[in-house]
Amino acid sequence: MFYGINPDYVMIFFLPQAKNELAQHLGEDPLPLRRAKITTEAATKKAERATKAAEEASAAARVAAAKAAEARAAAEEAVAEAQRKVSRLFFLICDIDT
């Protein structure tokens, strides 16, 4: 006996209710759960594809940034060389005029 209650009485009283709840549960449409599972799987795959695309874009951006840095260095060197040539020409012209 559990707290003065006869277990047979409890079983007789609650068994039909438990069977009814089980039947209701088994009779429920599993579609919402299946739909949620499919939706979750699709969202996961979509996120994985987006992550892969972002990683590829990031790698391409790093390569482009490296090339841009090289191009900038080359351009700065070209500007410096052009300024040196202009300075030499300026002094040559000034020497000719005087």
Residue pairs with C-beta under 8 A, 6 or more apart in sequence:
1 7
2 10
